[in-house]
Amino acid sequence: MSLVDRDRKHLWHPYTQMLTQPDPLPIARGEGVYLYTDDGRKIMDGVSSWWVNIHGHSHPKLNAALAAQAREIEQVIFAGCTHRPAVELAERLVNVIPAGLNRIFYSDNGSTAVEAAIKMALQYWRNREQPQRTTLITLHHSYHGDTVGAMSASEDSLFTRAFAPLLFPVVRAHPPYCYRCPLGLKRATCQIDCLGDLARCLQENSGKTAAVLVEPMLQGAGGMIVWPAEFLAGVRALCDSHGVLMIADEVLTGFGRTGRMFACEHAGVTPDILCLSKALTAGYLPLGVTAATEGIYDAFLSEDRGKTFFHGHSYTANPLACAVAIASLKLFEENGVMARVQRLEQQLRNGLEPLRGMAPVGDVRVIGAVGVVELEGDGGYLDQIGPRLGAAFLERGLLLRPLGNILYFMPPYAITDSEAEWALQQIREVVGGL
Ligand SMILES: Cc1ncc(COP(=O)(O)O)c(C=O)c1O
């Protein structure tokens, strides 16, 4: 039996309609930006393996860090124990994340980083004797993960509807989705008027709001929506003026994806709580971080043990994952990775802008190492154009996974100029032929 036949017999894949989906790709190995299949195909990873890979697959230095750590300690309970990789990673992180976030709480994926952030915000207010502050304000088109709290915070959508009875209510405000401006305005002449909706939500929930949770600069799974930095600055200012916490979900945007090490840097803001995962370990192992200010942390310090943050996971601060994350941060320094991302951004812009105005292209958006082509129409995630495009690119040796009518290219930063140029050419040809 082939690997795919054996897979078909026992496996159930994520976000996959098992009855109608084509066979999965049998991946045998990876190197740089390429995946190699069992049956001899070489395929470029244009989605960074679900947005996690940044330095390329099977990187020798990351492999070495992982092997070295496995020889020391592979995993140990993180309540009552600590270890060098967890401490060293925390020391390195507080030096690169927005200034003021001094406390690192580990978990084990993006959804859990968000769950921990939401719980931390609510308990912060409870410990500060304001237990009535329980409302969470999020944005339309947001995606924060698939656990129940993260789903509640996400847009009410196809992804969450079946679970609606489990979800807690949140208040949702307009995002700055300029191509489909919620106010019908044009970015060239607007005053970021869409922020008014967040101001209204804060006003109407005055005294009840715990936190505003956003994906800064780039809303990912909800449509690859790129923000004007002024909106992000406005979110911070509104949180300050209403005295509520700001949570930045940088699970996707963290570690260079938007052209800055962290998306919050585009507006020079520090959130009260920051969520990280995905590229944290360069795509090697699951690890989550919820970073907080010293002010948040202080609210949990008490002689009363009931004020403890009761949250944790078996694999919290897994030493293997922490060791690879440290090695990845070193690569940023050694290889001038951020300069590479900025060059890639320019290349994506030059390569995709020619599609603007061409039917059926509605919008072209580029930020950092993400290039987006939004096609006209609004079939949403289930738009048949998505799988059709995916199949057309795969035939050419490029792995892309459009979100319905929203096509995006999000390669590892390690992609070379000529590899990126090849991929952009495929995108221009396929989209141009629609
Ligand atoms: C912004 C954002 N937050 C949270 C998550 C959830 O991360 P995970 O899939 O690791 O649970 C994702 C995943 O795509 C994401 O893009």
PDBQT file of the ligand as one rigid body, heavy atoms in Angstrom, charges set to zero:
ROOT
HETATM    1  C1  LIG A 501      -3.337  35.408  14.363  1.00  0.00    +0.000 C 
HETATM    2  C2  LIG A 501      -3.452  33.984  14.791  1.00  0.00    +0.000 A 
HETATM    3  N1  LIG A 501      -3.698  33.702  16.081  1.00  0.00    +0.000 NA
HETATM    4  C3  LIG A 501      -3.795  32.430  16.521  1.00  0.00    +0.000 A 
HETATM    5  C4  LIG A 501      -3.656  31.365  15.653  1.00  0.00    +0.000 A 
HETATM    6  C5  LIG A 501      -3.771  29.966  16.169  1.00  0.00    +0.000 C 
HETATM    7  O1  LIG A 501      -2.535  29.338  16.162  1.00  0.00    +0.000 OA
HETATM    8  P1  LIG A 501      -2.438  27.731  16.210  1.00  0.00    +0.000 P 
HETATM    9  O2  LIG A 501      -2.881  27.250  14.865  1.00  0.00    +0.000 OA
HETATM   10  O3  LIG A 501      -0.995  27.453  16.478  1.00  0.00    +0.000 OA
HETATM   11  O4  LIG A 501      -3.330  27.263  17.306  1.00  0.00    +0.000 OA
HETATM   12  C6  LIG A 501      -3.400  31.616  14.302  1.00  0.00    +0.000 A 
HETATM   13  C7  LIG A 501      -3.259  30.496  13.351  1.00  0.00    +0.000 C 
HETATM   14  O5  LIG A 501      -3.308  30.641  12.156  1.00  0.00    +0.000 OA
HETATM   15  C8  LIG A 501      -3.300  32.963  13.857  1.00  0.00    +0.000 A 
HETATM   16  O6  LIG A 501      -3.070  33.257  12.564  1.00  0.00    +0.000 OA
ENDROOT
TORSDOF 0
